[in-house]
Amino acid sequence: MTRKIDLTGQRFGRLVVISENVKGRNSSGFYWNCLCDCGNEIIVQSQSLRREKIKSCGCLFMERNDLTGKRFGRLIVVEKLKEKYLNATNWLCQCDCGDTTTVITAQLNNGNTKSCGCLVRDRLRNAYLKDMTGMRFGRLVVVGESKRRNKSRGVYWNCKCDCGQKKEIDGSSLRKGVTKSCGCLAKERVANMNKRNICGVKFGRLTALHSLHELDSMGCYYWYCKYECGNHRRASVKDLTSKHVRSCGCLHKDSILKGKNSPHYNPNITDEERLKGRYILGKESKLKWQKQIFKRDDYTCQICNKRGVTLNAHHLDSWNWCKEKRFDIVNGVTICDNCHKSFHFEYGRGNNTKKQFREFKKKRMEWNNK
């Protein structure tokens, strides 16, 4: 047991030791009755006092964490709220703009929250509220600021087009060059496209034959076109001149490397072997063959006679060498997943035979009967 050191009358922070607490004495040390400067009494262990781990009844911690009246950016803490959010203390704060908000202690101390949200809005406004009056953007000249705002509080500007039209346009669209006119520029481009005679002109694999006098969503005429592959279809003059449409789809198909054109094509294997990975051979499929095997064997493992477990359709003579019996029902048998894994663990995968299966089944039946 540790040696006793009399601490009576000594001060540790806000605590003054009054007397020893005999009831609290144990193998871990001695306990002392202490009086705090705030008037509360508390029992503290000797080591906690000497190492200055505890300096008050808890009032010192409360005072340090009392944020009432303190300023954080634009916020002044008004009072502490009783309700807590995620076990954190909430504080009611008054913003300089006049609004009130609730903030947790950590957000105030680390500086993540400095306003009710008006600070972010003001920064965005200052970033986008550059006075653009008198500036030219394409055919548009900015006349003045509009009262209209977008969802992110971005400013709209009153603009006058060279054609005489007036329009309210988002400032970001002007600065990025997205909008350069009231709409007349796009109309003129479409009109010029429609005036162009492309009869007999070739675009990729298609040739324009004649105009259909039908308009798309942009107001451009459709043209009746003939393709090199023999197909016919209509295409917008905008899609033709911009090379968006160059074929009926055959150009894309030809660009895909398949078959002998593929860099992975192996000329040393037969078509039957090439189809092995897909388990398809003519009109037959492994799935169909598997269902027939399961139905014939009544969905029961032919080795351990289990039902309601994961089943496999096992080839008696393996798929890799007995090609003529790949989808022969007589060459298949239903076995459970455990028996299937045990068989291939003992005899390997590939080059398996009926004789191996008979030997494996005999061993299993003898082992089960013991």
C-alpha positions as CSV (number, residue, x, y, z in Angstrom):
1,M,0.0,0.0,0.0
2,T,1.2,3.5,-0.8
3,R,2.7,5.7,2.0
4,K,0.4,8.2,3.5
5,I,1.2,11.9,3.1
6,D,-0.9,14.3,5.2
7,L,-2.4,16.9,2.9
8,T,-4.7,18.6,5.5
9,G,-4.8,22.4,5.1
10,Q,-3.0,22.4,1.7
11,R,-4.4,24.2,-1.3
12,F,-4.6,22.7,-4.8
13,G,-6.0,25.2,-7.3
14,R,-9.4,26.2,-5.9
15,L,-9.5,23.2,-3.5
16,V,-8.4,23.3,0.2
17,V,-8.0,19.9,1.9
18,I,-10.2,19.7,5.1
19,S,-9.7,16.2,6.3
20,E,-9.1,12.6,5.3
21,N,-12.0,10.5,4.0
22,V,-11.5,7.2,5.9
23,K,-14.4,5.4,4.1
24,G,-12.8,6.1,0.7
25,R,-9.4,4.6,1.6
26,N,-8.5,1.5,-0.5
27,S,-5.5,-0.2,-2.0
28,S,-5.2,2.4,-4.8
29,G,-4.6,5.3,-2.3
30,F,-6.1,7.8,0.1
31,Y,-9.0,10.1,-0.4
32,W,-9.5,13.6,1.1
33,N,-12.5,15.9,1.8
34,C,-11.9,19.2,0.0
35,L,-13.6,22.5,0.1
36,C,-13.9,24.5,-3.2
37,D,-13.7,28.3,-3.3
38,C,-17.2,28.3,-4.7
39,G,-18.5,26.6,-1.5
40,N,-19.0,23.0,-2.7
41,E,-17.3,20.0,-1.1
42,I,-15.8,17.2,-3.1
43,I,-13.9,14.0,-2.3
44,V,-10.6,13.6,-4.3
45,Q,-7.8,11.0,-4.4
46,S,-4.3,12.0,-3.2
47,Q,-2.6,11.4,-6.6
48,S,-5.2,13.6,-8.4
49,L,-4.5,16.4,-6.0
50,R,-0.7,16.2,-6.0
51,R,-0.5,15.8,-9.8
52,E,-3.0,18.7,-10.2
53,K,-5.4,16.7,-12.3
54,I,-8.3,18.1,-10.3
55,K,-8.2,21.8,-9.3
56,S,-11.9,22.5,-8.5
57,C,-15.3,20.9,-7.9
58,G,-16.0,21.4,-11.6
59,C,-16.8,25.1,-11.6
60,L,-13.5,26.0,-13.2
61,F,-14.3,23.8,-16.2
62,M,-17.8,25.3,-16.4
63,E,-16.3,28.9,-16.3
64,R,-13.8,28.1,-19.0
65,N,-16.5,26.7,-21.3
66,D,-19.0,29.4,-20.6
67,L,-19.2,31.3,-23.9
68,T,-22.0,33.7,-22.9
69,G,-21.2,37.2,-24.1
70,K,-18.3,36.1,-26.2
71,R,-17.9,37.1,-29.9
72,F,-17.1,34.7,-32.7
73,G,-17.0,36.5,-36.1
74,R,-20.4,38.1,-36.5
75,L,-21.9,36.1,-33.7
76,I,-22.4,37.0,-30.0
77,V,-23.3,34.2,-27.7
78,V,-26.6,35.1,-25.8
79,E,-27.2,32.0,-23.7
80,K,-26.7,28.3,-23.2
81,L,-29.6,26.1,-24.3
82,K,-30.8,23.1,-22.3
83,E,-31.3,20.8,-25.3
84,K,-28.2,19.1,-26.8
85,Y,-27.3,18.0,-30.3
86,L,-25.2,14.9,-30.6
87,N,-24.3,15.2,-26.9
88,A,-22.8,18.7,-27.6
89,T,-23.8,21.9,-25.9
90,N,-25.9,24.3,-28.0
91,W,-25.6,28.1,-27.7
92,L,-28.1,30.7,-28.9
93,C,-26.2,33.3,-30.8
94,Q,-27.2,36.8,-32.1
95,C,-25.8,37.7,-35.6
96,D,-24.8,41.3,-36.5
97,C,-27.4,41.1,-39.3
98,G,-30.2,40.7,-36.7
99,D,-30.9,37.0,-37.1
100,T,-30.4,34.4,-34.4
101,T,-29.0,30.9,-34.8
102,T,-28.1,27.9,-32.7
103,V,-24.5,26.7,-32.8
104,I,-22.6,23.9,-30.9
105,T,-19.5,24.6,-28.9
106,A,-17.0,23.0,-31.2
107,Q,-18.2,25.0,-34.3
108,L,-17.7,28.2,-32.4
109,N,-14.3,27.4,-30.9
110,N,-12.7,26.1,-34.1
111,G,-14.1,29.0,-36.2
112,N,-16.2,27.0,-38.6
113,T,-19.3,29.1,-37.8
114,K,-18.9,32.8,-37.8
115,S,-22.4,34.0,-38.8
116,C,-26.0,32.9,-39.3
117,G,-25.1,32.3,-43.0
118,C,-25.1,36.0,-44.1
119,L,-21.3,36.0,-44.3
120,V,-21.3,33.4,-47.1
121,R,-24.0,35.2,-48.9
122,D,-22.1,38.4,-48.8
123,R,-19.0,36.8,-50.0
124,L,-20.8,35.3,-53.0
125,R,-22.5,38.6,-53.6
126,N,-19.2,40.5,-53.6
127,A,-17.7,37.9,-56.0
128,Y,-20.6,38.2,-58.5
129,L,-21.7,41.8,-57.9
130,K,-18.9,43.3,-60.0
131,D,-20.4,46.3,-61.7
132,M,-20.6,45.4,-65.4
133,T,-22.6,48.5,-66.5
134,G,-21.4,49.6,-69.9
135,M,-19.5,46.4,-70.7
136,R,-20.1,44.6,-74.0
137,F,-20.6,40.8,-74.4
138,G,-21.0,39.8,-78.0
139,R,-24.0,41.8,-79.3
140,L,-25.1,42.7,-75.7
141,V,-24.3,45.9,-73.8
142,V,-25.1,45.9,-70.1
143,V,-27.4,48.8,-69.2
144,G,-27.7,48.3,-65.4
145,E,-28.4,45.9,-62.5
146,S,-31.7,44.0,-62.3
147,K,-33.6,43.2,-59.2
148,R,-33.9,39.6,-60.3
149,R,-31.7,36.9,-58.6
150,N,-31.1,33.3,-59.3
151,K,-31.1,30.4,-56.7
152,S,-27.6,31.1,-55.6
153,R,-28.3,34.8,-55.2
154,G,-26.5,35.6,-58.4
155,V,-27.3,39.0,-60.1
156,Y,-29.2,39.4,-63.4
157,W,-28.3,42.4,-65.6
158,N,-30.5,44.5,-67.9
159,C,-28.9,44.2,-71.4
160,K,-29.6,45.8,-74.7
161,C,-28.9,43.9,-77.9
162,D,-27.6,45.4,-81.2
163,C,-31.0,44.5,-82.7
164,G,-32.8,46.8,-80.3
165,Q,-34.2,44.1,-78.0
166,K,-33.8,44.3,-74.2
167,K,-33.4,41.3,-71.9
168,E,-32.4,40.3,-68.4
169,I,-29.5,37.9,-68.4
170,D,-27.6,36.1,-65.6
171,G,-24.2,37.6,-64.9
172,S,-22.4,34.3,-65.0
173,S,-23.8,33.5,-68.5
174,L,-22.4,36.9,-69.7
175,R,-19.0,36.4,-68.1
176,K,-18.6,32.8,-69.4
177,G,-19.7,33.7,-72.9
178,V,-22.7,31.5,-72.9
179,T,-25.1,34.3,-73.9
180,K,-24.0,36.7,-76.6
181,S,-27.3,38.1,-77.8
182,C,-31.0,38.2,-77.1
183,G,-31.5,35.2,-79.3
184,C,-31.2,36.8,-82.7
185,L,-27.7,35.5,-83.3
186,A,-28.9,31.9,-83.0
187,K,-31.8,32.6,-85.3
188,E,-29.5,34.1,-88.0
189,R,-27.2,31.0,-87.8
190,V,-30.2,28.7,-88.3
191,A,-31.5,30.9,-91.2
192,N,-28.1,30.7,-92.9
193,M,-28.1,26.9,-92.4
194,N,-31.6,26.6,-94.0
195,K,-30.5,28.8,-96.9
196,R,-27.6,26.5,-97.7
197,N,-28.3,24.1,-100.6
198,I,-26.6,20.8,-99.7
199,C,-28.3,18.6,-102.4
200,G,-25.9,16.0,-103.6
201,V,-23.3,16.9,-100.9
202,K,-21.7,13.9,-99.2
203,F,-21.3,13.9,-95.4
204,G,-19.3,10.8,-94.3
205,R,-21.2,7.8,-95.7
206,L,-24.4,9.6,-96.5
207,T,-25.5,11.9,-99.4
208,A,-28.2,14.6,-99.0
209,L,-30.9,14.2,-101.6
210,H,-33.6,16.8,-101.0
211,S,-35.1,19.0,-98.2
212,L,-38.2,17.8,-96.4
213,H,-39.3,21.3,-95.2
214,E,-39.7,19.8,-91.7
215,L,-38.1,21.7,-88.8
216,D,-36.3,20.2,-85.7
217,S,-36.4,21.7,-82.2
218,M,-33.8,24.3,-83.3
219,G,-35.7,25.4,-86.4
220,C,-33.4,23.6,-88.9
221,Y,-34.7,21.8,-91.9
222,Y,-34.6,18.0,-92.2
223,W,-33.0,16.5,-95.4
224,Y,-33.7,13.1,-96.9
225,C,-30.4,11.2,-97.1
226,K,-29.1,8.0,-98.7
227,Y,-26.4,5.9,-97.1
228,E,-23.7,3.9,-98.8
229,C,-25.1,0.7,-97.2
230,G,-28.4,1.3,-99.0
231,N,-30.5,2.7,-96.1
232,H,-32.4,5.9,-96.2
233,R,-33.3,8.3,-93.3
234,R,-33.8,11.9,-92.5
235,A,-31.2,14.1,-90.8
236,S,-31.1,17.8,-89.7
237,V,-29.0,20.2,-91.6
238,K,-27.4,21.2,-88.3
239,D,-26.4,17.6,-87.6
240,L,-25.0,17.2,-91.2
241,T,-23.0,20.3,-91.3
242,S,-21.6,19.8,-87.8
243,K,-20.7,16.2,-88.7
244,H,-22.8,14.8,-85.9
245,V,-24.5,12.4,-88.3
246,R,-22.2,10.6,-90.8
247,S,-23.9,7.2,-91.2
248,C,-26.9,5.1,-90.3
249,G,-24.8,3.4,-87.6
250,C,-22.8,1.1,-89.8
251,L,-19.7,3.3,-89.4
252,H,-19.8,2.6,-85.6
253,K,-20.3,-1.1,-86.2
254,D,-17.4,-1.3,-88.6
255,S,-15.2,0.6,-86.1
256,I,-15.7,-2.1,-83.5
257,L,-13.0,-4.8,-83.8
258,K,-14.8,-8.2,-83.8
259,G,-13.9,-11.6,-85.0
260,K,-10.8,-11.8,-87.1
261,N,-10.3,-8.0,-86.8
262,S,-9.9,-8.3,-83.1
263,P,-6.3,-8.3,-81.7
264,H,-7.3,-11.1,-79.3
265,Y,-8.5,-13.4,-82.1
266,N,-6.8,-16.9,-81.9
267,P,-6.7,-18.6,-85.3
268,N,-5.4,-21.9,-83.8
269,I,-8.7,-22.9,-82.2
270,T,-11.9,-24.1,-83.8
271,D,-15.3,-22.3,-83.6
272,E,-16.6,-25.0,-81.3
273,E,-13.7,-24.4,-78.9
274,R,-14.2,-20.7,-79.2
275,L,-17.8,-21.1,-78.0
276,K,-16.8,-23.1,-75.0
277,G,-16.5,-20.1,-72.7
278,R,-20.1,-19.2,-73.5
279,Y,-21.5,-22.7,-73.0
280,I,-23.3,-22.5,-76.4
281,L,-23.2,-25.1,-79.1
282,G,-25.6,-24.6,-81.9
283,K,-29.2,-24.5,-80.5
284,E,-28.2,-26.3,-77.3
285,S,-27.2,-24.6,-74.1
286,K,-25.7,-25.7,-70.9
287,L,-28.5,-24.3,-68.9
288,K,-31.1,-26.3,-70.8
289,W,-29.0,-29.5,-70.4
290,Q,-28.5,-28.8,-66.6
291,K,-32.2,-28.5,-66.0
292,Q,-32.9,-31.8,-67.8
293,I,-30.3,-33.5,-65.6
294,F,-31.8,-32.0,-62.4
295,K,-35.3,-33.0,-63.3
296,R,-34.3,-36.6,-64.3
297,D,-32.5,-37.1,-60.9
298,D,-35.3,-35.5,-58.9
299,Y,-33.1,-32.7,-57.7
300,T,-31.2,-35.1,-55.5
301,C,-27.4,-35.6,-55.1
302,Q,-26.6,-39.1,-56.6
303,I,-23.8,-39.6,-54.1
304,C,-25.1,-38.4,-50.7
305,N,-28.8,-38.4,-51.5
306,K,-29.2,-34.8,-50.2
307,R,-32.0,-32.5,-51.3
308,G,-32.5,-28.7,-50.9
309,V,-28.8,-28.0,-51.2
310,T,-26.7,-26.3,-54.0
311,L,-26.6,-28.8,-56.9
312,N,-24.2,-29.2,-59.9
313,A,-24.7,-31.0,-63.2
314,H,-21.4,-33.0,-63.5
315,H,-20.1,-34.3,-66.8
316,L,-19.1,-37.9,-66.4
317,D,-16.7,-37.6,-69.4
318,S,-15.2,-34.1,-69.2
319,W,-16.3,-31.2,-71.4
320,N,-12.7,-30.6,-72.6
321,W,-12.1,-33.9,-74.3
322,C,-15.5,-35.6,-74.9
323,K,-16.9,-33.0,-77.3
324,E,-19.6,-35.2,-78.8
325,K,-21.2,-35.8,-75.4
326,R,-21.2,-32.3,-74.0
327,F,-25.0,-32.0,-74.1
328,D,-25.8,-35.7,-73.9
329,I,-28.1,-36.2,-70.9
330,V,-26.6,-39.7,-70.3
331,N,-23.2,-38.1,-69.8
332,G,-24.5,-35.9,-66.9
333,V,-25.3,-36.6,-63.2
334,T,-26.6,-34.5,-60.4
335,I,-24.3,-34.0,-57.4
336,C,-24.3,-31.5,-54.5
337,D,-21.7,-28.7,-54.3
338,N,-19.7,-30.4,-51.5
339,C,-19.4,-33.7,-53.4
340,H,-18.6,-31.9,-56.6
341,K,-15.7,-30.0,-54.9
342,S,-14.4,-33.2,-53.3
343,F,-14.4,-35.1,-56.6
344,H,-12.4,-32.4,-58.4
345,F,-10.1,-32.0,-55.4
346,E,-9.2,-35.8,-55.7
347,Y,-9.2,-36.2,-59.5
348,G,-8.5,-32.6,-60.6
349,R,-10.4,-30.6,-63.2
350,G,-10.4,-31.7,-66.8
351,N,-9.8,-35.1,-68.5
352,N,-12.2,-36.8,-66.0
353,T,-14.0,-40.1,-66.9
354,K,-17.0,-42.2,-65.8
355,K,-14.6,-44.7,-64.2
356,Q,-13.3,-42.0,-61.9
357,F,-16.9,-41.0,-60.9
358,R,-17.7,-44.7,-60.1
359,E,-14.6,-45.1,-57.9
360,F,-15.4,-41.8,-56.1
361,K,-19.0,-42.8,-55.5
362,K,-18.0,-46.2,-54.2
363,K,-15.5,-44.7,-51.7
364,R,-18.1,-42.2,-50.5
365,M,-20.8,-44.9,-50.0
366,E,-18.3,-47.1,-48.0
367,W,-17.3,-44.2,-45.9
368,N,-20.9,-43.2,-45.1
369,N,-21.8,-46.8,-44.1
370,K,-19.0,-47.0,-41.5
